[in-house]
Amino acid sequence: MKEIDILLVEDNEGDIVLTMEAMKQGKLKNNVIIARDGQMALDMLLKNAPYQDQITPDLILLDINLPKMDGIEVLKQIKENKLLKRIPVIMLTTSAEEGDILKSYNNYANCYITKPINLSSFMEVVSTIEEFWVSLVQLPSKR
């Protein structure tokens, strides 16, 4: 099974821990990079200082409600950048607001998933995301 690099853009420590645990339980070996706010995510993706040596991810899990810059703005900037726009972006957020869903798809999110409140359901969602994007989907080369 291939290994991919995943950028998790999430400010909630509990959700970070749960996401990492779900991936660990899934037994898929992936490199997960964590950005705790929208600006940090963009700096990592654009390789701004101090992230000049940051790995370009194969997949981005992006929350909407983030400090410094919200997830919709991060998504817009990713999809407007010719080097970043081909990276699949999964909106993984607590918001089930129709406006957030529309804004996400209007800005070319690859999918939108509302985080379940139930712990076991959350773990299952993360595991399913990982299995789908690692096992089934052909991702573009980073070259």
N, C-alpha and C positions, 0 to 999 in steps of 0.2 A: 504494500500500500504506500502511495506517495505521501510525502510530508509537505505541508504548505505553511506559509507565513501568514498569520492572521493579525490584523490590527483591531484590537478591541478598544473602542472609544466609549468610555463609561466613567462617570464620576462617583457612582454609588459603590462603596467598598463591598457591601454585601452581595451585590449583583456580580461584581468582579470575582469574588471568591466562589460563588455558585457556578458561574460560567466556567471558571478554571476547573472546578471539581467535576462538572459534567463532562468536560473534555477529557479529563483524566480517567473517569470511569468508562468513557467510550473506547479507551485503549488505542486511540489514534494518536500518533506522534506528530504534533504540530507545534510550531514555534509561535507563541502568542506574545505580541507586543501590546502594552497597555498605554493608552493616552487618557489622561484624566480630565481633559477639557478640550473644547473644540480648537482653540488656538494651538495647543500642543500637538493635536492630531495633524493639523495643516503644516506646522513646522516640521514634524517628522516626515510627512509625505513629500514636502518640498525640499527636504534636507537642509533646512535653515539651521544656523548655529543654535544649539550645540549638537545637532542631529545629522551632521554631514555624512556620517558613516551608517546611517540608519538603513536597514533592509527595506526594500519596497515590498509591501505585502501583496499576497495573491488574492486576499479577501478582506473586506472591512465590515465589521459589526459596529453599527453606529447608533448611539442613543440620540434622541432629539433634545431632551432637556439637559443641556450642558452649560457649565460656567464659561465665561469669556466669549464664546461664540456658539450659538445653538447648532444642533445637528443638521438642520435644513440648510443653513448657510455653509456649513462644512461640505455637505453634499453638493450644493451648487458649485462651489469652488473646485471640488474634485472633478465634476463632470464637465466643467469649462476648460480644464487643463488637458491639453492633447496627450501628455504623457501619463496622466492618472485616470482619464475617463474610462479606460477599458477595465479597470479593477472593479469587480462586482461589489456593490454596496448593499448590505442588508440592514434595513432600519429595524433595530431591536429595541423597543421602547415600551414604556407603560401607557403611552397615549393611545387611546382608541378613537380620538377625535377625527371626524371625517375630513376636516380642514388639513390636519397634519398628514393624513393618508394621501390626500390629493396633492398637497405640496411636494410630498416625497416622490410620488410617481411622476408628477409634472417636471421634476428635476432629475429624472432618470434613475431612481432607486431601482435596484433589481428585484427587491421584494420588501414587504412591510410585515413585520410580525409584532403583535402586541405581547409583551411579557406576561405570562400567566402569574397570578398571585400565589397559587399553590406551589409549594416547593418541588414536589415530584413532577408536576406538569412543566415547571420551568426547566428542570434537569432534562426532561424528555425533549423539549423544544430545542435546547442547545445541542443535545446529542444528535437529533435529527438534522439540524442545520449542518453540523459538522460532517455527518455521514453523507448527506446529499452533496455538499460542495467538495468534499475530498474524494469520495468513492465514485460518484456518478458523473459529475460535471467535468468537462474539459476546460480548464482555465488557460488563458493565453500565456505564452512564455514571457518572462520578464525582459527578454532581450530586445 
